[in-house]
Amino acid sequence: MFRFRGKSAILESKIPKALLCFFLLICLSNSTWSQVRYSIKTEVSYYSHIDHLVDIDPGANWEGYKSNGDGMEFSIINGLTLNKWYFGLGLGYLNIDGYDGLSVYSDINFRVLDYKLSPILGIKVGRSHLWNQYESGTGTAMAEFNIGFSYQLLDVVTIYIQSGITINQESSFSPFTAGISF
């Protein structure tokens, strides 16, 4: 039988400590999961070409830089929102310098303030493939660091604009992104 003997009564009772730890873990995960919300974002980006990151000494098989001009990207990102953080996985259609391509990346955004209008910080890391002048195209790692503003229209609908720097296809770009999250 359970008798109250002070503050440590639960620990001294016949309830196993493992069961108590399991119960606390379930409570913690439930309280965390209740703060998580599924979210989808759609974005359109314009990439302004800045410079090539690699200087190449042309050889016999060199067919030119992997990307030389400006471009556009249309993306869909699925993810989870937890408090001020957004964690997602994105898939994008690229068109850089007239060449089509795909990008797959992880997307992390941080909303700085809890107001309708808030600054946001973001990072994207992934891989892109561009069907350019090279046989079978070229695939490279990509990274994007950006800053912008978001405006919360409704509880679940937010619009945002961002700009920063993108490294993709051995070139640097300045992206100008507009999107909606719901």
NUMAR-791403 format. One record per residue (C-alpha): residue in three letters; chain; x, y, z. Coordinates in pm, 1 decimal. Each point is the difference from the previous one (the first is absolute). Layout:
<pts>
<pt residuo="ALA" cadena="A" xx="X" yy="Y" zz="Z"/>
...
</pts>
This chain:
<pts>
<pt residuo="MET" cadena="A" xx="0.0" yy="0.0" zz="0.0"/>
<pt residuo="PHE" cadena="A" xx="117.3" yy="352.6" zz="-75.1"/>
<pt residuo="ARG" cadena="A" xx="53.3" yy="230.7" zz="296.8"/>
<pt residuo="PHE" cadena="A" xx="102.5" yy="363.4" zz="-14.8"/>
<pt residuo="ARG" cadena="A" xx="337.0" yy="49.1" zz="167.8"/>
<pt residuo="GLY" cadena="A" xx="111.3" yy="340.6" zz="-125.8"/>
<pt residuo="LYS" cadena="A" xx="145.4" yy="140.6" zz="-321.1"/>
<pt residuo="SER" cadena="A" xx="168.0" yy="-322.8" zz="-107.2"/>
<pt residuo="ALA" cadena="A" xx="-306.9" yy="-217.9" zz="47.2"/>
<pt residuo="ILE" cadena="A" xx="-40.9" yy="-74.9" zz="-369.8"/>
<pt residuo="LEU" cadena="A" xx="361.2" yy="-106.1" zz="-37.3"/>
<pt residuo="GLU" cadena="A" xx="-17.8" yy="-219.5" zz="309.1"/>
<pt residuo="SER" cadena="A" xx="-327.2" yy="-166.0" zz="-101.1"/>
<pt residuo="LYS" cadena="A" xx="-35.4" yy="-322.6" zz="-195.1"/>
<pt residuo="ILE" cadena="A" xx="-29.6" yy="189.2" zz="-332.3"/>
<pt residuo="PRO" cadena="A" xx="312.9" yy="-90.5" zz="-194.8"/>
<pt residuo="LYS" cadena="A" xx="228.7" yy="288.1" zz="-84.8"/>
<pt residuo="ALA" cadena="A" xx="12.6" yy="-110.4" zz="-364.2"/>
<pt residuo="LEU" cadena="A" xx="-378.2" yy="35.2" zz="-29.1"/>
<pt residuo="LEU" cadena="A" xx="19.9" yy="348.3" zz="149.2"/>
<pt residuo="CYS" cadena="A" xx="273.6" yy="100.0" zz="-248.1"/>
<pt residuo="PHE" cadena="A" xx="-206.0" yy="-140.7" zz="-289.1"/>
<pt residuo="PHE" cadena="A" xx="-305.2" yy="198.4" zz="113.4"/>
<pt residuo="LEU" cadena="A" xx="203.7" yy="323.1" zz="24.2"/>
<pt residuo="LEU" cadena="A" xx="145.8" yy="-62.4" zz="-346.7"/>
<pt residuo="ILE" cadena="A" xx="-350.2" yy="-47.3" zz="-146.4"/>
<pt residuo="CYS" cadena="A" xx="-119.8" yy="322.7" zz="165.5"/>
<pt residuo="LEU" cadena="A" xx="300.8" yy="192.7" zz="-130.9"/>
<pt residuo="SER" cadena="A" xx="-39.5" yy="-130.4" zz="-355.5"/>
<pt residuo="ASN" cadena="A" xx="-375.2" yy="72.8" zz="2.7"/>
<pt residuo="SER" cadena="A" xx="53.8" yy="357.7" zz="114.9"/>
<pt residuo="THR" cadena="A" xx="267.2" yy="48.6" zz="-267.8"/>
<pt residuo="TRP" cadena="A" xx="-207.9" yy="-165.0" zz="-273.5"/>
<pt residuo="SER" cadena="A" xx="-301.0" yy="218.5" zz="82.1"/>
<pt residuo="GLN" cadena="A" xx="211.9" yy="305.6" zz="-93.1"/>
<pt residuo="VAL" cadena="A" xx="98.9" yy="-143.8" zz="-339.6"/>
<pt residuo="ARG" cadena="A" xx="-206.4" yy="94.7" zz="-306.8"/>
<pt residuo="TYR" cadena="A" xx="28.5" yy="-137.6" zz="-354.1"/>
<pt residuo="SER" cadena="A" xx="61.1" yy="274.2" zz="-255.3"/>
<pt residuo="ILE" cadena="A" xx="52.5" yy="27.0" zz="-374.0"/>
<pt residuo="LYS" cadena="A" xx="176.7" yy="286.0" zz="-177.1"/>
<pt residuo="THR" cadena="A" xx="6.9" yy="101.3" zz="-364.3"/>
<pt residuo="GLU" cadena="A" xx="272.3" yy="233.5" zz="-123.9"/>
<pt residuo="VAL" cadena="A" xx="110.7" yy="175.4" zz="-313.9"/>
<pt residuo="SER" cadena="A" xx="359.4" yy="126.1" zz="-15.8"/>
<pt residuo="TYR" cadena="A" xx="194.7" yy="214.0" zz="-243.0"/>
<pt residuo="TYR" cadena="A" xx="375.2" yy="-67.8" zz="1.0"/>
<pt residuo="SER" cadena="A" xx="224.9" yy="287.9" zz="-100.0"/>
<pt residuo="HIS" cadena="A" xx="340.7" yy="-136.5" zz="-104.6"/>
<pt residuo="ILE" cadena="A" xx="287.4" yy="154.1" zz="197.6"/>
<pt residuo="ASP" cadena="A" xx="318.7" yy="-185.9" zz="-89.9"/>
<pt residuo="HIS" cadena="A" xx="163.4" yy="-337.2" zz="-62.8"/>
<pt residuo="LEU" cadena="A" xx="155.0" yy="-155.8" zz="308.9"/>
<pt residuo="VAL" cadena="A" xx="251.9" yy="-202.8" zz="-198.2"/>
<pt residuo="ASP" cadena="A" xx="242.1" yy="145.7" zz="-255.5"/>
<pt residuo="ILE" cadena="A" xx="60.9" yy="-261.0" zz="-266.7"/>
<pt residuo="ASP" cadena="A" xx="295.7" yy="-25.8" zz="-233.8"/>
<pt residuo="PRO" cadena="A" xx="-179.4" yy="-129.4" zz="-312.0"/>
<pt residuo="GLY" cadena="A" xx="117.8" yy="-332.5" zz="-133.2"/>
<pt residuo="ALA" cadena="A" xx="-94.0" yy="-203.8" zz="-305.3"/>
<pt residuo="ASN" cadena="A" xx="-323.7" yy="-140.3" zz="149.6"/>
<pt residuo="TRP" cadena="A" xx="-116.4" yy="316.8" zz="172.2"/>
<pt residuo="GLU" cadena="A" xx="-344.7" yy="103.6" zz="-120.6"/>
<pt residuo="GLY" cadena="A" xx="-41.2" yy="314.2" zz="207.2"/>
<pt residuo="TYR" cadena="A" xx="-111.1" yy="86.5" zz="349.9"/>
<pt residuo="LYS" cadena="A" xx="-287.6" yy="-202.6" zz="142.3"/>
<pt residuo="SER" cadena="A" xx="-210.4" yy="314.2" zz="35.1"/>
<pt residuo="ASN" cadena="A" xx="58.7" yy="345.3" zz="-141.9"/>
<pt residuo="GLY" cadena="A" xx="-318.2" yy="196.5" zz="44.1"/>
<pt residuo="ASP" cadena="A" xx="-300.5" yy="79.7" zz="212.3"/>
<pt residuo="GLY" cadena="A" xx="-268.9" yy="-253.0" zz="81.5"/>
<pt residuo="MET" cadena="A" xx="-329.9" yy="-84.9" zz="166.1"/>
<pt residuo="GLU" cadena="A" xx="-120.2" yy="-267.1" zz="239.9"/>
<pt residuo="PHE" cadena="A" xx="-347.5" yy="-123.9" zz="91.8"/>
<pt residuo="SER" cadena="A" xx="-9.1" yy="-203.6" zz="322.3"/>
<pt residuo="ILE" cadena="A" xx="-232.9" yy="-195.7" zz="225.6"/>
<pt residuo="ILE" cadena="A" xx="117.4" yy="-64.1" zz="355.3"/>
<pt residuo="ASN" cadena="A" xx="-171.1" yy="-232.0" zz="249.2"/>
<pt residuo="GLY" cadena="A" xx="92.1" yy="33.6" zz="363.2"/>
<pt residuo="LEU" cadena="A" xx="-79.5" yy="48.6" zz="364.4"/>
<pt residuo="THR" cadena="A" xx="-34.5" yy="320.9" zz="197.3"/>
<pt residuo="LEU" cadena="A" xx="107.6" yy="-8.4" zz="364.2"/>
<pt residuo="ASN" cadena="A" xx="-38.4" yy="332.6" zz="181.2"/>
<pt residuo="LYS" cadena="A" xx="215.3" yy="244.5" zz="-202.9"/>
<pt residuo="TRP" cadena="A" xx="180.5" yy="-271.2" zz="-199.9"/>
<pt residuo="TYR" cadena="A" xx="-87.4" yy="-158.5" zz="-334.4"/>
<pt residuo="PHE" cadena="A" xx="165.7" yy="-324.4" zz="-115.2"/>
<pt residuo="GLY" cadena="A" xx="-81.1" yy="-126.7" zz="-347.9"/>
<pt residuo="LEU" cadena="A" xx="103.0" yy="-195.0" zz="-307.8"/>
<pt residuo="GLY" cadena="A" xx="-30.8" yy="171.3" zz="-336.3"/>
<pt residuo="LEU" cadena="A" xx="-15.6" yy="-90.0" zz="-365.8"/>
<pt residuo="GLY" cadena="A" xx="57.6" yy="267.7" zz="-261.6"/>
<pt residuo="TYR" cadena="A" xx="-1.8" yy="49.1" zz="-375.8"/>
<pt residuo="LEU" cadena="A" xx="299.7" yy="206.3" zz="-115.6"/>
<pt residuo="ASN" cadena="A" xx="53.8" yy="195.3" zz="-319.4"/>
<pt residuo="ILE" cadena="A" xx="344.6" yy="158.5" zz="2.7"/>
<pt residuo="ASP" cadena="A" xx="138.1" yy="160.4" zz="-313.9"/>
<pt residuo="GLY" cadena="A" xx="-266.2" yy="-180.6" zz="-206.1"/>
<pt residuo="TYR" cadena="A" xx="86.3" yy="-346.7" zz="136.3"/>
<pt residuo="ASP" cadena="A" xx="-257.6" yy="-204.9" zz="192.5"/>
<pt residuo="GLY" cadena="A" xx="80.6" yy="-170.5" zz="326.8"/>
<pt residuo="LEU" cadena="A" xx="-120.8" yy="-134.1" zz="333.5"/>
<pt residuo="SER" cadena="A" xx="99.0" yy="74.4" zz="357.1"/>
<pt residuo="VAL" cadena="A" xx="-62.3" yy="-201.8" zz="315.6"/>
<pt residuo="TYR" cadena="A" xx="84.3" yy="158.9" zz="333.1"/>
<pt residuo="SER" cadena="A" xx="-70.1" yy="38.7" zz="369.2"/>
<pt residuo="ASP" cadena="A" xx="-139.5" yy="335.1" zz="109.4"/>
<pt residuo="ILE" cadena="A" xx="30.6" yy="155.6" zz="346.4"/>
<pt residuo="ASN" cadena="A" xx="-156.2" yy="336.3" zz="85.0"/>
<pt residuo="PHE" cadena="A" xx="-8.2" yy="194.4" zz="324.8"/>
<pt residuo="ARG" cadena="A" xx="-262.4" yy="264.7" zz="64.5"/>
<pt residuo="VAL" cadena="A" xx="165.9" yy="258.2" zz="225.9"/>
<pt residuo="LEU" cadena="A" xx="-309.2" yy="163.3" zz="155.5"/>
<pt residuo="ASP" cadena="A" xx="-350.1" yy="-114.4" zz="93.1"/>
<pt residuo="TYR" cadena="A" xx="-169.3" yy="290.6" zz="-179.3"/>
<pt residuo="LYS" cadena="A" xx="-198.6" yy="3.5" zz="-323.7"/>
<pt residuo="LEU" cadena="A" xx="296.1" yy="165.4" zz="-173.4"/>
<pt residuo="SER" cadena="A" xx="325.3" yy="-170.4" zz="93.7"/>
<pt residuo="PRO" cadena="A" xx="354.8" yy="-33.4" zz="-132.9"/>
<pt residuo="ILE" cadena="A" xx="92.2" yy="-353.5" zz="-105.7"/>
<pt residuo="LEU" cadena="A" xx="331.9" yy="-177.0" zz="-44.9"/>
<pt residuo="GLY" cadena="A" xx="35.8" yy="-302.3" zz="-224.3"/>
<pt residuo="ILE" cadena="A" xx="238.9" yy="-260.5" zz="-130.0"/>
<pt residuo="LYS" cadena="A" xx="-39.5" yy="-260.6" zz="-273.7"/>
<pt residuo="VAL" cadena="A" xx="246.4" yy="-281.5" zz="-58.8"/>
<pt residuo="GLY" cadena="A" xx="-34.3" yy="-266.6" zz="-265.8"/>
<pt residuo="ARG" cadena="A" xx="83.4" yy="-112.2" zz="-349.9"/>
<pt residuo="SER" cadena="A" xx="-89.6" yy="124.2" zz="-346.6"/>
<pt residuo="HIS" cadena="A" xx="26.4" yy="-147.0" zz="-347.6"/>
<pt residuo="LEU" cadena="A" xx="3.2" yy="216.9" zz="-312.1"/>
<pt residuo="TRP" cadena="A" xx="-36.8" yy="-147.2" zz="-349.5"/>
<pt residuo="ASN" cadena="A" xx="248.1" yy="239.2" zz="-157.0"/>
<pt residuo="GLN" cadena="A" xx="249.4" yy="-22.5" zz="-287.4"/>
<pt residuo="TYR" cadena="A" xx="185.1" yy="-292.7" zz="160.1"/>
<pt residuo="GLU" cadena="A" xx="-105.7" yy="-354.6" zz="-87.0"/>
<pt residuo="SER" cadena="A" xx="-256.1" yy="-115.5" zz="262.0"/>
<pt residuo="GLY" cadena="A" xx="20.5" yy="345.5" zz="162.5"/>
<pt residuo="THR" cadena="A" xx="173.7" yy="89.7" zz="324.5"/>
<pt residuo="GLY" cadena="A" xx="-95.9" yy="-62.9" zz="359.3"/>
<pt residuo="THR" cadena="A" xx="145.6" yy="202.4" zz="285.7"/>
<pt residuo="ALA" cadena="A" xx="-62.0" yy="79.8" zz="362.9"/>
<pt residuo="MET" cadena="A" xx="-195.2" yy="316.2" zz="71.0"/>
<pt residuo="ALA" cadena="A" xx="-30.8" yy="230.6" zz="299.2"/>
<pt residuo="GLU" cadena="A" xx="-205.5" yy="311.3" zz="59.5"/>
<pt residuo="PHE" cadena="A" xx="13.3" yy="247.8" zz="286.1"/>
<pt residuo="ASN" cadena="A" xx="-273.6" yy="261.8" zz="12.3"/>
<pt residuo="ILE" cadena="A" xx="-173.3" yy="264.0" zz="206.4"/>
<pt residuo="GLY" cadena="A" xx="-338.1" yy="158.3" zz="-53.2"/>
<pt residuo="PHE" cadena="A" xx="-338.0" yy="91.1" zz="141.2"/>
<pt residuo="SER" cadena="A" xx="-315.5" yy="-201.5" zz="55.4"/>
<pt residuo="TYR" cadena="A" xx="-353.1" yy="127.5" zz="50.0"/>
<pt residuo="GLN" cadena="A" xx="-259.7" yy="-222.6" zz="164.2"/>
<pt residuo="LEU" cadena="A" xx="-332.2" yy="48.1" zz="-181.6"/>
<pt residuo="LEU" cadena="A" xx="-194.9" yy="-261.0" zz="200.3"/>
<pt residuo="ASP" cadena="A" xx="92.1" yy="-247.1" zz="273.2"/>
<pt residuo="VAL" cadena="A" xx="116.8" yy="-251.2" zz="-259.8"/>
<pt residuo="VAL" cadena="A" xx="79.8" yy="220.6" zz="-303.8"/>
<pt residuo="THR" cadena="A" xx="323.8" yy="198.8" zz="-25.5"/>
<pt residuo="ILE" cadena="A" xx="155.6" yy="183.6" zz="-294.3"/>
<pt residuo="TYR" cadena="A" xx="369.6" yy="81.5" zz="-10.1"/>
<pt residuo="ILE" cadena="A" xx="282.5" yy="150.3" zz="-203.3"/>
<pt residuo="GLN" cadena="A" xx="368.1" yy="-89.1" zz="34.7"/>
<pt residuo="SER" cadena="A" xx="336.6" yy="76.5" zz="-154.4"/>
<pt residuo="GLY" cadena="A" xx="355.7" yy="-110.0" zz="67.2"/>
<pt residuo="ILE" cadena="A" xx="263.4" yy="-207.7" zz="-175.6"/>
<pt residuo="THR" cadena="A" xx="-22.2" yy="-334.7" zz="-178.0"/>
<pt residuo="ILE" cadena="A" xx="289.0" yy="-223.8" zz="-97.3"/>
<pt residuo="ASN" cadena="A" xx="-100.3" yy="-237.6" zz="-279.0"/>
<pt residuo="GLN" cadena="A" xx="166.5" yy="-151.8" zz="-308.7"/>
<pt residuo="GLU" cadena="A" xx="339.4" yy="147.0" zz="100.1"/>
<pt residuo="SER" cadena="A" xx="-145.3" yy="352.5" zz="-18.7"/>
<pt residuo="SER" cadena="A" xx="-137.4" yy="249.6" zz="246.8"/>
<pt residuo="PHE" cadena="A" xx="-341.8" yy="158.4" zz="-39.8"/>
<pt residuo="SER" cadena="A" xx="-206.3" yy="257.8" zz="183.4"/>
<pt residuo="PRO" cadena="A" xx="-349.2" yy="-148.5" zz="40.6"/>
<pt residuo="PHE" cadena="A" xx="-317.3" yy="206.4" zz="30.1"/>
<pt residuo="THR" cadena="A" xx="-271.2" yy="-227.6" zz="137.8"/>
<pt residuo="ALA" cadena="A" xx="-372.9" yy="46.9" zz="59.4"/>
<pt residuo="GLY" cadena="A" xx="-211.9" yy="-270.5" zz="155.1"/>
<pt residuo="ILE" cadena="A" xx="-309.1" yy="-102.8" zz="189.5"/>
<pt residuo="SER" cadena="A" xx="-23.0" yy="-245.3" zz="287.0"/>
<pt residuo="PHE" cadena="A" xx="-319.6" yy="-171.7" zz="111.5"/>
</pts>
